Amino acid sequence: MSYTPELNIKYSGTLRRIAWAYEIPMTRAIEGLFDYASKFIDSKKVCDACRDRSFCEQCPFNHNGQSSQMS
């Protein structure tokens, strides 16, 4: 991955507490949050704004079975 954002103290602390509550590592907690959020975020908006079509097949916002061959 070319860019990894750093969390500020508020969000790092929040993530840590979620991880503690579920007794999982913070990396798994944030993955779960992304999976959960992807169910509620407008997939069309995300796909329309996407700048990396090589990820379509694994993307949780891809509900249409679109492949990376999209232009």
PDB file of N, H, CA, C and O in Angstrom:
ATOM      1  N   MET A   1       0.853  -1.170   0.000  1.00  0.00           N
ATOM      2  CA  MET A   1       0.000   0.000   0.000  1.00  0.00           C
ATOM      3  C   MET A   1       0.895   1.228   0.000  1.00  0.00           C
ATOM      4  O   MET A   1       1.869   1.293   0.750  1.00  0.00           O
ATOM      5  N   SER A   2       0.572   2.184  -0.825  1.00  0.00           N
ATOM      6  H   SER A   2      -0.219   2.131  -1.434  1.00  0.00           H
ATOM      7  CA  SER A   2       1.446   3.333  -0.984  1.00  0.00           C
ATOM      8  C   SER A   2       1.224   4.422   0.060  1.00  0.00           C
ATOM      9  O   SER A   2       2.126   5.224   0.301  1.00  0.00           O
ATOM     10  N   TYR A   3       0.050   4.473   0.686  1.00  0.00           N
ATOM     11  H   TYR A   3      -0.683   3.821   0.490  1.00  0.00           H
ATOM     12  CA  TYR A   3      -0.233   5.533   1.645  1.00  0.00           C
ATOM     13  C   TYR A   3      -1.020   4.957   2.806  1.00  0.00           C
ATOM     14  O   TYR A   3      -2.060   4.328   2.612  1.00  0.00           O
ATOM     15  N   THR A   4      -0.527   5.171   3.991  1.00  0.00           N
ATOM     16  H   THR A   4       0.318   5.683   4.148  1.00  0.00           H
ATOM     17  CA  THR A   4      -1.224   4.729   5.190  1.00  0.00           C
ATOM     18  C   THR A   4      -1.479   5.939   6.078  1.00  0.00           C
ATOM     19  O   THR A   4      -0.540   6.493   6.649  1.00  0.00           O
ATOM     20  N   PRO A   5      -2.733   6.355   6.202  1.00  0.00           N
ATOM     21  CA  PRO A   5      -3.018   7.520   7.036  1.00  0.00           C
ATOM     22  C   PRO A   5      -2.787   7.216   8.517  1.00  0.00           C
ATOM     23  O   PRO A   5      -2.995   6.093   8.977  1.00  0.00           O
ATOM     24  N   GLU A   6      -2.362   8.220   9.236  1.00  0.00           N
ATOM     25  H   GLU A   6      -2.192   9.132   8.863  1.00  0.00           H
ATOM     26  CA  GLU A   6      -2.199   8.079  10.678  1.00  0.00           C
ATOM     27  C   GLU A   6      -3.466   8.570  11.354  1.00  0.00           C
ATOM     28  O   GLU A   6      -4.063   9.561  10.930  1.00  0.00           O
ATOM     29  N   LEU A   7      -3.872   7.879  12.400  1.00  0.00           N
ATOM     30  H   LEU A   7      -3.387   7.075  12.744  1.00  0.00           H
ATOM     31  CA  LEU A   7      -5.046   8.290  13.156  1.00  0.00           C
ATOM     32  C   LEU A   7      -4.630   9.260  14.248  1.00  0.00           C
ATOM     33  O   LEU A   7      -3.577   9.099  14.864  1.00  0.00           O
ATOM     34  N   ASN A   8      -5.460  10.269  14.484  1.00  0.00           N
ATOM     35  H   ASN A   8      -6.316  10.400  13.982  1.00  0.00           H
ATOM     36  CA  ASN A   8      -5.163  11.159  15.597  1.00  0.00           C
ATOM     37  C   ASN A   8      -5.509  10.444  16.904  1.00  0.00           C
ATOM     38  O   ASN A   8      -6.038   9.332  16.882  1.00  0.00           O
ATOM     39  N   ILE A   9      -5.219  11.066  18.015  1.00  0.00           N
ATOM     40  H   ILE A   9      -4.789  11.969  18.032  1.00  0.00           H
ATOM     41  CA  ILE A   9      -5.374  10.410  19.320  1.00  0.00           C
ATOM     42  C   ILE A   9      -6.825  10.019  19.597  1.00  0.00           C
ATOM     43  O   ILE A   9      -7.081   8.985  20.213  1.00  0.00           O
ATOM     44  N   LYS A  10      -7.776  10.841  19.146  1.00  0.00           N
ATOM     45  H   LYS A  10      -7.568  11.682  18.646  1.00  0.00           H
ATOM     46  CA  LYS A  10      -9.196  10.539  19.367  1.00  0.00           C
ATOM     47  C   LYS A  10      -9.596   9.244  18.663  1.00  0.00           C
ATOM     48  O   LYS A  10     -10.193   8.358  19.274  1.00  0.00           O
ATOM     49  N   TYR A  11      -9.266   9.139  17.376  1.00  0.00           N
ATOM     50  H   TYR A  11      -8.782   9.859  16.879  1.00  0.00           H
ATOM     51  CA  TYR A  11      -9.698   7.976  16.607  1.00  0.00           C
ATOM     52  C   TYR A  11      -8.851   6.741  16.899  1.00  0.00           C
ATOM     53  O   TYR A  11      -9.348   5.618  16.822  1.00  0.00           O
ATOM     54  N   SER A  12      -7.599   6.936  17.226  1.00  0.00           N
ATOM     55  H   SER A  12      -7.195   7.849  17.288  1.00  0.00           H
ATOM     56  CA  SER A  12      -6.761   5.819  17.629  1.00  0.00           C
ATOM     57  C   SER A  12      -7.283   5.227  18.939  1.00  0.00           C
ATOM     58  O   SER A  12      -7.356   4.008  19.095  1.00  0.00           O
ATOM     59  N   GLY A  13      -7.642   6.099  19.867  1.00  0.00           N
ATOM     60  H   GLY A  13      -7.583   7.089  19.740  1.00  0.00           H
ATOM     61  CA  GLY A  13      -8.193   5.645  21.143  1.00  0.00           C
ATOM     62  C   GLY A  13      -9.539   4.957  20.975  1.00  0.00           C
ATOM     63  O   GLY A  13      -9.824   3.963  21.643  1.00  0.00           O
ATOM     64  N   THR A  14     -10.358   5.486  20.087  1.00  0.00           N
ATOM     65  H   THR A  14     -10.126   6.293  19.544  1.00  0.00           H
ATOM     66  CA  THR A  14     -11.660   4.874  19.811  1.00  0.00           C
ATOM     67  C   THR A  14     -11.483   3.483  19.220  1.00  0.00           C
ATOM     68  O   THR A  14     -12.140   2.530  19.641  1.00  0.00           O
ATOM     69  N   LEU A  15     -10.591   3.376  18.242  1.00  0.00           N
ATOM     70  H   LEU A  15     -10.058   4.150  17.901  1.00  0.00           H
ATOM     71  CA  LEU A  15     -10.325   2.083  17.614  1.00  0.00           C
ATOM     72  C   LEU A  15      -9.778   1.088  18.631  1.00  0.00           C
ATOM     73  O   LEU A  15     -10.169  -0.079  18.633  1.00  0.00           O
ATOM     74  N   ARG A  16      -8.885   1.542  19.486  1.00  0.00           N
ATOM     75  H   ARG A  16      -8.568   2.491  19.484  1.00  0.00           H
ATOM     76  CA  ARG A  16      -8.302   0.669  20.512  1.00  0.00           C
ATOM     77  C   ARG A  16      -9.398   0.111  21.420  1.00  0.00           C
ATOM     78  O   ARG A  16      -9.380  -1.072  21.760  1.00  0.00           O
ATOM     79  N   ARG A  17     -10.344   0.953  21.809  1.00  0.00           N
ATOM     80  H   ARG A  17     -10.359   1.914  21.533  1.00  0.00           H
ATOM     81  CA  ARG A  17     -11.409   0.511  22.707  1.00  0.00           C
ATOM     82  C   ARG A  17     -12.353  -0.479  22.032  1.00  0.00           C
ATOM     83  O   ARG A  17     -12.827  -1.420  22.668  1.00  0.00           O
ATOM     84  N   ILE A  18     -12.626  -0.268  20.744  1.00  0.00           N
ATOM     85  H   ILE A  18     -12.241   0.497  20.227  1.00  0.00           H
ATOM     86  CA  ILE A  18     -13.433  -1.233  19.994  1.00  0.00           C
ATOM     87  C   ILE A  18     -12.703  -2.572  19.940  1.00  0.00           C
ATOM     88  O   ILE A  18     -13.311  -3.624  20.139  1.00  0.00           O
ATOM     89  N   ALA A  19     -11.405  -2.533  19.671  1.00  0.00           N
ATOM     90  H   ALA A  19     -10.910  -1.678  19.509  1.00  0.00           H
ATOM     91  CA  ALA A  19     -10.604  -3.762  19.617  1.00  0.00           C
ATOM     92  C   ALA A  19     -10.605  -4.475  20.967  1.00  0.00           C
ATOM     93  O   ALA A  19     -10.736  -5.698  21.021  1.00  0.00           O
ATOM     94  N   TRP A  20     -10.463  -3.733  22.040  1.00  0.00           N
ATOM     95  H   TRP A  20     -10.357  -2.739  21.997  1.00  0.00           H
ATOM     96  CA  TRP A  20     -10.498  -4.342  23.371  1.00  0.00           C
ATOM     97  C   TRP A  20     -11.853  -5.009  23.620  1.00  0.00           C
ATOM     98  O   TRP A  20     -11.920  -6.130  24.124  1.00  0.00           O
ATOM     99  N   ALA A  21     -12.926  -4.308  23.262  1.00  0.00           N
ATOM    100  H   ALA A  21     -12.872  -3.397  22.852  1.00  0.00           H
ATOM    101  CA  ALA A  21     -14.273  -4.827  23.511  1.00  0.00           C
ATOM    102  C   ALA A  21     -14.506  -6.154  22.800  1.00  0.00           C
ATOM    103  O   ALA A  21     -15.162  -7.046  23.339  1.00  0.00           O
ATOM    104  N   TYR A  22     -13.976  -6.282  21.604  1.00  0.00           N
ATOM    105  H   TYR A  22     -13.443  -5.557  21.166  1.00  0.00           H
ATOM    106  CA  TYR A  22     -14.171  -7.503  20.826  1.00  0.00           C
ATOM    107  C   TYR A  22     -13.002  -8.476  20.929  1.00  0.00           C
ATOM    108  O   TYR A  22     -12.993  -9.536  20.304  1.00  0.00           O
ATOM    109  N   GLU A  23     -12.009  -8.086  21.740  1.00  0.00           N
ATOM    110  H   GLU A  23     -12.016  -7.225  22.248  1.00  0.00           H
ATOM    111  CA  GLU A  23     -10.823  -8.916  21.977  1.00  0.00           C
ATOM    112  C   GLU A  23     -10.164  -9.338  20.668  1.00  0.00           C
ATOM    113  O   GLU A  23      -9.875 -10.512  20.438  1.00  0.00           O
ATOM    114  N   ILE A  24      -9.937  -8.329  19.815  1.00  0.00           N
ATOM    115  H   ILE A  24     -10.172  -7.375  20.002  1.00  0.00           H
ATOM    116  CA  ILE A  24      -9.277  -8.544  18.526  1.00  0.00           C
ATOM    117  C   ILE A  24      -8.206  -7.476  18.337  1.00  0.00           C
ATOM    118  O   ILE A  24      -8.260  -6.433  18.989  1.00  0.00           O
ATOM    119  N   PRO A  25      -7.237  -7.714  17.463  1.00  0.00           N
ATOM    120  CA  PRO A  25      -6.228  -6.688  17.187  1.00  0.00           C
ATOM    121  C   PRO A  25      -6.868  -5.465  16.516  1.00  0.00           C
ATOM    122  O   PRO A  25      -7.918  -5.568  15.881  1.00  0.00           O
ATOM    123  N   MET A  26      -6.225  -4.329  16.667  1.00  0.00           N
ATOM    124  H   MET A  26      -5.372  -4.245  17.183  1.00  0.00           H
ATOM    125  CA  MET A  26      -6.741  -3.098  16.068  1.00  0.00           C
ATOM    126  C   MET A  26      -6.877  -3.221  14.550  1.00  0.00           C
ATOM    127  O   MET A  26      -7.799  -2.653  13.965  1.00  0.00           O
ATOM    128  N   THR A  27      -5.979  -3.947  13.918  1.00  0.00           N
ATOM    129  H   THR A  27      -5.230  -4.408  14.393  1.00  0.00           H
ATOM    130  CA  THR A  27      -6.072  -4.104  12.462  1.00  0.00           C
ATOM    131  C   THR A  27      -7.353  -4.834  12.072  1.00  0.00           C
ATOM    132  O   THR A  27      -7.991  -4.470  11.084  1.00  0.00           O
ATOM    133  N   ARG A  28      -7.731  -5.837  12.817  1.00  0.00           N
ATOM    134  H   ARG A  28      -7.213  -6.133  13.619  1.00  0.00           H
ATOM    135  CA  ARG A  28      -8.993  -6.544  12.526  1.00  0.00           C
ATOM    136  C   ARG A  28     -10.188  -5.673  12.852  1.00  0.00           C
ATOM    137  O   ARG A  28     -11.207  -5.740  12.165  1.00  0.00           O
ATOM    138  N   ALA A  29     -10.079  -4.854  13.895  1.00  0.00           N
ATOM    139  H   ALA A  29      -9.251  -4.800  14.453  1.00  0.00           H
ATOM    140  CA  ALA A  29     -11.181  -3.964  14.260  1.00  0.00           C
ATOM    141  C   ALA A  29     -11.447  -2.947  13.154  1.00  0.00           C
ATOM    142  O   ALA A  29     -12.599  -2.702  12.799  1.00  0.00           O
ATOM    143  N   ILE A  30     -10.394  -2.361  12.615  1.00  0.00           N
ATOM    144  H   ILE A  30      -9.458  -2.560  12.904  1.00  0.00           H
ATOM    145  CA  ILE A  30     -10.597  -1.361  11.564  1.00  0.00           C
ATOM    146  C   ILE A  30     -11.112  -2.020  10.281  1.00  0.00           C
ATOM    147  O   ILE A  30     -11.903  -1.421   9.552  1.00  0.00           O
ATOM    148  N   GLU A  31     -10.671  -3.239  10.005  1.00  0.00           N
ATOM    149  H   GLU A  31     -10.029  -3.725  10.597  1.00  0.00           H
ATOM    150  CA  GLU A  31     -11.204  -3.974   8.853  1.00  0.00           C
ATOM    151  C   GLU A  31     -12.704  -4.203   9.025  1.00  0.00           C
ATOM    152  O   GLU A  31     -13.473  -4.046   8.077  1.00  0.00           O
ATOM    153  N   GLY A  32     -13.111  -4.572  10.225  1.00  0.00           N
ATOM    154  H   GLY A  32     -12.486  -4.700  10.995  1.00  0.00           H
ATOM    155  CA  GLY A  32     -14.533  -4.777  10.507  1.00  0.00           C
ATOM    156  C   GLY A  32     -15.338  -3.500  10.359  1.00  0.00           C
ATOM    157  O   GLY A  32     -16.461  -3.518   9.856  1.00  0.00           O
ATOM    158  N   LEU A  33     -14.757  -2.390  10.801  1.00  0.00           N
ATOM    159  H   LEU A  33     -13.845  -2.376  11.210  1.00  0.00           H
ATOM    160  CA  LEU A  33     -15.438  -1.105  10.651  1.00  0.00           C
ATOM    161  C   LEU A  33     -15.619  -0.742   9.182  1.00  0.00           C
ATOM    162  O   LEU A  33     -16.672  -0.241   8.788  1.00  0.00           O
ATOM    163  N   PHE A  34     -14.587  -0.997   8.368  1.00  0.00           N
ATOM    164  H   PHE A  34     -13.732  -1.405   8.688  1.00  0.00           H
ATOM    165  CA  PHE A  34     -14.703  -0.731   6.931  1.00  0.00           C
ATOM    166  C   PHE A  34     -15.765  -1.628   6.295  1.00  0.00           C
ATOM    167  O   PHE A  34     -16.560  -1.166   5.477  1.00  0.00           O
ATOM    168  N   ASP A  35     -15.782  -2.899   6.667  1.00  0.00           N
ATOM    169  H   ASP A  35     -15.137  -3.275   7.332  1.00  0.00           H
ATOM    170  CA  ASP A  35     -16.796  -3.815   6.131  1.00  0.00           C
ATOM    171  C   ASP A  35     -18.199  -3.344   6.507  1.00  0.00           C
ATOM    172  O   ASP A  35     -19.107  -3.354   5.677  1.00  0.00           O
ATOM    173  N   TYR A  36     -18.368  -2.935   7.752  1.00  0.00           N
ATOM    174  H   TYR A  36     -17.630  -2.926   8.426  1.00  0.00           H
ATOM    175  CA  TYR A  36     -19.667  -2.460   8.233  1.00  0.00           C
ATOM    176  C   TYR A  36     -20.072  -1.170   7.521  1.00  0.00           C
ATOM    177  O   TYR A  36     -21.203  -1.047   7.051  1.00  0.00           O
ATOM    178  N   ALA A  37     -19.158  -0.219   7.442  1.00  0.00           N
ATOM    179  H   ALA A  37     -18.239  -0.319   7.823  1.00  0.00           H
ATOM    180  CA  ALA A  37     -19.459   1.071   6.816  1.00  0.00           C
ATOM    181  C   ALA A  37     -19.794   0.918   5.339  1.00  0.00           C
ATOM    182  O   ALA A  37     -20.624   1.658   4.811  1.00  0.00           O
ATOM    183  N   SER A  38     -19.160  -0.031   4.673  1.00  0.00           N
ATOM    184  H   SER A  38     -18.486  -0.632   5.102  1.00  0.00           H
ATOM    185  CA  SER A  38     -19.393  -0.201   3.235  1.00  0.00           C
ATOM    186  C   SER A  38     -20.825  -0.629   2.929  1.00  0.00           C
ATOM    187  O   SER A  38     -21.269  -0.524   1.786  1.00  0.00           O
ATOM    188  N   LYS A  39     -21.549  -1.109   3.933  1.00  0.00           N
ATOM    189  H   LYS A  39     -21.188  -1.195   4.862  1.00  0.00           H
ATOM    190  CA  LYS A  39     -22.949  -1.488   3.742  1.00  0.00           C
ATOM    191  C   LYS A  39     -23.868  -0.271   3.698  1.00  0.00           C
ATOM    192  O   LYS A  39     -24.996  -0.368   3.215  1.00  0.00           O
ATOM    193  N   PHE A  40     -23.402   0.870   4.193  1.00  0.00           N
ATOM    194  H   PHE A  40     -22.485   0.949   4.584  1.00  0.00           H
ATOM    195  CA  PHE A  40     -24.248   2.046   4.322  1.00  0.00           C
ATOM    196  C   PHE A  40     -23.824   3.218   3.442  1.00  0.00           C
ATOM    197  O   PHE A  40     -24.612   4.134   3.203  1.00  0.00           O
ATOM    198  N   ILE A  41     -22.597   3.193   2.966  1.00  0.00           N
ATOM    199  H   ILE A  41     -21.958   2.449   3.160  1.00  0.00           H
ATOM    200  CA  ILE A  41     -22.083   4.278   2.130  1.00  0.00           C
ATOM    201  C   ILE A  41     -22.560   4.069   0.698  1.00  0.00           C
ATOM    202  O   ILE A  41     -22.635   2.935   0.224  1.00  0.00           O
ATOM    203  N   ASP A  42     -22.877   5.145   0.021  1.00  0.00           N
ATOM    204  H   ASP A  42     -22.816   6.066   0.406  1.00  0.00           H
ATOM    205  CA  ASP A  42     -23.384   5.109  -1.352  1.00  0.00           C
ATOM    206  C   ASP A  42     -22.343   4.506  -2.297  1.00  0.00           C
ATOM    207  O   ASP A  42     -21.367   5.162  -2.659  1.00  0.00           O
ATOM    208  N   SER A  43     -22.564   3.253  -2.689  1.00  0.00           N
ATOM    209  H   SER A  43     -23.357   2.720  -2.394  1.00  0.00           H
ATOM    210  CA  SER A  43     -21.613   2.543  -3.552  1.00  0.00           C
ATOM    211  C   SER A  43     -21.429   3.226  -4.894  1.00  0.00           C
ATOM    212  O   SER A  43     -20.313   3.299  -5.408  1.00  0.00           O
ATOM    213  N   LYS A  44     -22.510   3.723  -5.461  1.00  0.00           N
ATOM    214  H   LYS A  44     -23.416   3.664  -5.044  1.00  0.00           H
ATOM    215  CA  LYS A  44     -22.415   4.382  -6.763  1.00  0.00           C
ATOM    216  C   LYS A  44     -21.510   5.603  -6.680  1.00  0.00           C
ATOM    217  O   LYS A  44     -20.690   5.840  -7.567  1.00  0.00           O
ATOM    218  N   LYS A  45     -21.664   6.367  -5.620  1.00  0.00           N
ATOM    219  H   LYS A  45     -22.330   6.174  -4.900  1.00  0.00           H
ATOM    220  CA  LYS A  45     -20.831   7.560  -5.447  1.00  0.00           C
ATOM    221  C   LYS A  45     -19.354   7.178  -5.338  1.00  0.00           C
ATOM    222  O   LYS A  45     -18.495   7.826  -5.935  1.00  0.00           O
ATOM    223  N   VAL A  46     -19.067   6.134  -4.580  1.00  0.00           N
ATOM    224  H   VAL A  46     -19.765   5.608  -4.094  1.00  0.00           H
ATOM    225  CA  VAL A  46     -17.684   5.681  -4.415  1.00  0.00           C
ATOM    226  C   VAL A  46     -17.128   5.181  -5.746  1.00  0.00           C
ATOM    227  O   VAL A  46     -16.020   5.547  -6.137  1.00  0.00           O
ATOM    228  N   CYS A  47     -17.891   4.353  -6.433  1.00  0.00           N
ATOM    229  H   CYS A  47     -18.791   4.055  -6.115  1.00  0.00           H
ATOM    230  CA  CYS A  47     -17.419   3.800  -7.714  1.00  0.00           C
ATOM    231  C   CYS A  47     -17.227   4.897  -8.761  1.00  0.00           C
ATOM    232  O   CYS A  47     -16.257   4.873  -9.520  1.00  0.00           O
ATOM    233  N   ASP A  48     -18.147   5.855  -8.801  1.00  0.00           N
ATOM    234  H   ASP A  48     -18.935   5.875  -8.185  1.00  0.00           H
ATOM    235  CA  ASP A  48     -18.027   6.951  -9.769  1.00  0.00           C
ATOM    236  C   ASP A  48     -16.778   7.788  -9.523  1.00  0.00           C
ATOM    237  O   ASP A  48     -16.191   8.317 -10.468  1.00  0.00           O
ATOM    238  N   ALA A  49     -16.369   7.914  -8.267  1.00  0.00           N
ATOM    239  H   ALA A  49     -16.846   7.485  -7.500  1.00  0.00           H
ATOM    240  CA  ALA A  49     -15.201   8.734  -7.920  1.00  0.00           C
ATOM    241  C   ALA A  49     -13.895   7.938  -7.908  1.00  0.00           C
ATOM    242  O   ALA A  49     -12.818   8.513  -7.751  1.00  0.00           O
ATOM    243  N   CYS A  50     -13.989   6.626  -8.071  1.00  0.00           N
ATOM    244  H   CYS A  50     -14.864   6.158  -8.199  1.00  0.00           H
ATOM    245  CA  CYS A  50     -12.811   5.760  -7.958  1.00  0.00           C
ATOM    246  C   CYS A  50     -11.749   6.097  -8.999  1.00  0.00           C
ATOM    247  O   CYS A  50     -12.054   6.387 -10.156  1.00  0.00           O
ATOM    248  N   ARG A  51     -10.492   6.050  -8.556  1.00  0.00           N
ATOM    249  H   ARG A  51     -10.244   5.814  -7.616  1.00  0.00           H
ATOM    250  CA  ARG A  51      -9.344   6.323  -9.431  1.00  0.00           C
ATOM    251  C   ARG A  51      -8.466   5.092  -9.624  1.00  0.00           C
ATOM    252  O   ARG A  51      -7.395   5.182 -10.224  1.00  0.00           O
ATOM    253  N   ASP A  52      -8.913   3.943  -9.118  1.00  0.00           N
ATOM    254  H   ASP A  52      -9.783   3.870  -8.630  1.00  0.00           H
ATOM    255  CA  ASP A  52      -8.115   2.715  -9.228  1.00  0.00           C
ATOM    256  C   ASP A  52      -9.026   1.553  -9.591  1.00  0.00           C
ATOM    257  O   ASP A  52      -9.539   0.864  -8.710  1.00  0.00           O
ATOM    258  N   ARG A  53      -9.227   1.336 -10.869  1.00  0.00           N
ATOM    259  H   ARG A  53      -8.810   1.896 -11.585  1.00  0.00           H
ATOM    260  CA  ARG A  53     -10.124   0.274 -11.342  1.00  0.00           C
ATOM    261  C   ARG A  53      -9.511  -1.118 -11.229  1.00  0.00           C
ATOM    262  O   ARG A  53     -10.185  -2.106 -11.520  1.00  0.00           O
ATOM    263  N   SER A  54      -8.268  -1.218 -10.818  1.00  0.00           N
ATOM    264  H   SER A  54      -7.720  -0.415 -10.581  1.00  0.00           H
ATOM    265  CA  SER A  54      -7.639  -2.534 -10.677  1.00  0.00           C
ATOM    266  C   SER A  54      -8.137  -3.277  -9.437  1.00  0.00           C
ATOM    267  O   SER A  54      -7.840  -4.460  -9.271  1.00  0.00           O
ATOM    268  N   PHE A  55      -8.885  -2.606  -8.568  1.00  0.00           N
ATOM    269  H   PHE A  55      -9.126  -1.645  -8.702  1.00  0.00           H
ATOM    270  CA  PHE A  55      -9.317  -3.166  -7.289  1.00  0.00           C
ATOM    271  C   PHE A  55     -10.784  -3.608  -7.301  1.00  0.00           C
ATOM    272  O   PHE A  55     -11.267  -4.146  -6.305  1.00  0.00           O
ATOM    273  N   CYS A  56     -11.496  -3.393  -8.405  1.00  0.00           N
ATOM    274  H   CYS A  56     -11.103  -2.956  -9.214  1.00  0.00           H
ATOM    275  CA  CYS A  56     -12.947  -3.625  -8.462  1.00  0.00           C
ATOM    276  C   CYS A  56     -13.377  -5.005  -7.967  1.00  0.00           C
ATOM    277  O   CYS A  56     -14.359  -5.120  -7.234  1.00  0.00           O
ATOM    278  N   GLU A  57     -12.660  -6.038  -8.354  1.00  0.00           N
ATOM    279  H   GLU A  57     -11.862  -5.944  -8.950  1.00  0.00           H
ATOM    280  CA  GLU A  57     -13.082  -7.394  -8.004  1.00  0.00           C
ATOM    281  C   GLU A  57     -13.047  -7.659  -6.498  1.00  0.00           C
ATOM    282  O   GLU A  57     -13.790  -8.511  -6.012  1.00  0.00           O
ATOM    283  N   GLN A  58     -12.204  -6.952  -5.753  1.00  0.00           N
ATOM    284  H   GLN A  58     -11.600  -6.260  -6.148  1.00  0.00           H
ATOM    285  CA  GLN A  58     -12.127  -7.136  -4.302  1.00  0.00           C
ATOM    286  C   GLN A  58     -12.858  -6.041  -3.527  1.00  0.00           C
ATOM    287  O   GLN A  58     -13.012  -6.140  -2.310  1.00  0.00           O
ATOM    288  N   CYS A  59     -13.302  -5.017  -4.216  1.00  0.00           N
ATOM    289  H   CYS A  59     -13.177  -4.937  -5.204  1.00  0.00           H
ATOM    290  CA  CYS A  59     -13.862  -3.839  -3.554  1.00  0.00           C
ATOM    291  C   CYS A  59     -15.226  -4.125  -2.925  1.00  0.00           C
ATOM    292  O   CYS A  59     -16.109  -4.663  -3.591  1.00  0.00           O
ATOM    293  N   PRO A  60     -15.407  -3.773  -1.650  1.00  0.00           N
ATOM    294  CA  PRO A  60     -16.694  -4.006  -0.998  1.00  0.00           C
ATOM    295  C   PRO A  60     -17.810  -3.111  -1.539  1.00  0.00           C
ATOM    296  O   PRO A  60     -18.984  -3.363  -1.266  1.00  0.00           O
ATOM    297  N   PHE A  61     -17.467  -2.082  -2.290  1.00  0.00           N
ATOM    298  H   PHE A  61     -16.513  -1.876  -2.511  1.00  0.00           H
ATOM    299  CA  PHE A  61     -18.488  -1.210  -2.872  1.00  0.00           C
ATOM    300  C   PHE A  61     -18.973  -1.724  -4.219  1.00  0.00           C
ATOM    301  O   PHE A  61     -19.940  -1.194  -4.767  1.00  0.00           O
ATOM    302  N   ASN A  62     -18.327  -2.733  -4.757  1.00  0.00           N
ATOM    303  H   ASN A  62     -17.541  -3.163  -4.312  1.00  0.00           H
ATOM    304  CA  ASN A  62     -18.688  -3.293  -6.052  1.00  0.00           C
ATOM    305  C   ASN A  62     -19.799  -4.321  -5.856  1.00  0.00           C
ATOM    306  O   ASN A  62     -19.533  -5.486  -5.561  1.00  0.00           O
ATOM    307  N   HIS A  63     -21.032  -3.884  -6.021  1.00  0.00           N
ATOM    308  H   HIS A  63     -21.248  -2.937  -6.261  1.00  0.00           H
ATOM    309  CA  HIS A  63     -22.184  -4.776  -5.853  1.00  0.00           C
ATOM    310  C   HIS A  63     -22.712  -5.265  -7.194  1.00  0.00           C
ATOM    311  O   HIS A  63     -23.671  -6.036  -7.240  1.00  0.00           O
ATOM    312  N   ASN A  64     -22.102  -4.830  -8.274  1.00  0.00           N
ATOM    313  H   ASN A  64     -21.322  -4.204  -8.237  1.00  0.00           H
ATOM    314  CA  ASN A  64     -22.601  -5.162  -9.608  1.00  0.00           C
ATOM    315  C   ASN A  64     -21.752  -6.198 -10.314  1.00  0.00           C
ATOM    316  O   ASN A  64     -21.983  -6.473 -11.491  1.00  0.00           O
ATOM    317  N   GLY A  65     -20.782  -6.781  -9.638  1.00  0.00           N
ATOM    318  H   GLY A  65     -20.595  -6.558  -8.682  1.00  0.00           H
ATOM    319  CA  GLY A  65     -19.926  -7.768 -10.272  1.00  0.00           C
ATOM    320  C   GLY A  65     -19.022  -7.179 -11.330  1.00  0.00           C
ATOM    321  O   GLY A  65     -18.573  -7.880 -12.236  1.00  0.00           O
ATOM    322  N   GLN A  66     -18.751  -5.878 -11.215  1.00  0.00           N
ATOM    323  H   GLN A  66     -19.116  -5.308 -10.479  1.00  0.00           H
ATOM    324  CA  GLN A  66     -17.892  -5.218 -12.191  1.00  0.00           C
ATOM    325  C   GLN A  66     -16.481  -5.756 -12.074  1.00  0.00           C
ATOM    326  O   GLN A  66     -15.994  -6.013 -10.973  1.00  0.00           O
ATOM    327  N   SER A  67     -15.842  -5.923 -13.189  1.00  0.00           N
ATOM    328  H   SER A  67     -16.238  -5.714 -14.083  1.00  0.00           H
ATOM    329  CA  SER A  67     -14.460  -6.394 -13.171  1.00  0.00           C
ATOM    330  C   SER A  67     -13.517  -5.228 -13.352  1.00  0.00           C
ATOM    331  O   SER A  67     -13.943  -4.097 -13.590  1.00  0.00           O
ATOM    332  N   SER A  68     -12.241  -5.508 -13.238  1.00  0.00           N
ATOM    333  H   SER A  68     -11.895  -6.426 -13.044  1.00  0.00           H
ATOM    334  CA  SER A  68     -11.228  -4.469 -13.400  1.00  0.00           C
ATOM    335  C   SER A  68     -11.122  -4.012 -14.846  1.00  0.00           C
ATOM    336  O   SER A  68     -10.359  -3.094 -15.145  1.00  0.00           O
ATOM    337  N   GLN A  69     -11.873  -4.632 -15.747  1.00  0.00           N
ATOM    338  H   GLN A  69     -12.494  -5.378 -15.504  1.00  0.00           H
ATOM    339  CA  GLN A  69     -11.843  -4.252 -17.153  1.00  0.00           C
ATOM    340  C   GLN A  69     -12.676  -3.004 -17.418  1.00  0.00           C
ATOM    341  O   GLN A  69     -12.693  -2.501 -18.542  1.00  0.00           O
ATOM    342  N   MET A  70     -13.362  -2.503 -16.405  1.00  0.00           N
ATOM    343  H   MET A  70     -13.348  -2.912 -15.492  1.00  0.00           H
ATOM    344  CA  MET A  70     -14.156  -1.285 -16.576  1.00  0.00           C
ATOM    345  C   MET A  70     -13.279  -0.135 -16.996  1.00  0.00           C
ATOM    346  O   MET A  70     -12.125  -0.046 -16.577  1.00  0.00           O
ATOM    347  N   SER A  71     -13.805   0.741 -17.812  1.00  0.00           N
ATOM    348  H   SER A  71     -14.742   0.669 -18.153  1.00  0.00           H
ATOM    349  CA  SER A  71     -13.015   1.911 -18.213  1.00  0.00           C
ATOM    350  C   SER A  71     -13.472   3.133 -17.464  1.00  0.00           C
ATOM    351  O   SER A  71     -12.928   4.219 -17.664  1.00  0.00           O
TER     352      SER A  71
END
